[in-house]
Amino acid sequence: MGELHNQLAITTPVELGVVRMCDRPFKVVWGDFIDALTADIQDPEVRRLLERWPVGGIEQVRSVLWRVADRRQLFGLLDSR
């Protein structure tokens, strides 16, 4: 997927590497796709979304949602103001 991303040329090329993650017994392709994809965003509303919501692995999103105690708090996270 990383090579396909670089072939599309929608960002500057992302340096790819193969690493072992967190002492797990398998290797993964690693590249800074998040920074590459967000670096050129100019729209202030979209930038505000980036500041308000975590961008990254599912663990970050899950952490935000699990902290929400009720629906009003969740709607507050989604409120655009």
N, C-alpha and C positions, 0 to 999 in steps of 0.2 A: 504494500500500500504506500509505503514511503517513496518508493521509486516512482509509482504512478503519480503521486502528489507532485514530485519534482518535475516529471515530464509535462504535466499540465501547465507549469510555469505561472501559476496564479500568485505565487509569492517568490521571494528570492529562494534559491535552492536551500533545502534543509539538509544539514550534514547528518548522515545516518550512521549509526553504529550498532553493533550487536553486543549486548551486555547481559550479565546475570542480574536479575532484579531481586534485591532483598534476600540474598542467600538462598533463593529458590533453586531447585535442581534443573532449571531450563533457562534458555536465553531468549531475549526479546529484542526486537528492533527498537532503537531509541532515537528520537529526534525531537527538536523543539518546534513542533507544529503549531502549538498555541501562540507562541510569540510571533512566528512567521505570519500566521493568519490574522492576528490582531494589530500588527505593527502599523499598517497603513490605513486603519479605520479613522476617518476624519469626522464623520457625523457625530455631533455632540450627544444626541439621544442614544445612539448605539454605544458610544464610549461610556455613557452613564450606566447602561446595562452591564457593560463589562466590569465596572466598578462595584455594582450592586450584587451581581451574581458571580459565583465562582466559575472559573473557566478551567477545565482540566478533567481529571479522571472522575469516574462516577462516584468515588468515595467523597469528593468535595461536595457534589450536589446532594448526595444522600445525607451528609452531615448537616447541611442547611435544612433539609426537609424534616429530618428526624427531630430537630430542636423545636419545631413548631408544635405548640401544645393544642391549638385548636384552629378551626378554619379561618377565624378572623385574622389570626397572625399570618396565615398563609396568604390570604388576600392582601394583607398589608405588604408582604414581600413582592407581590405581583403588581401592586399599585404603581402607576407610571408617574406619580407626582413626587 
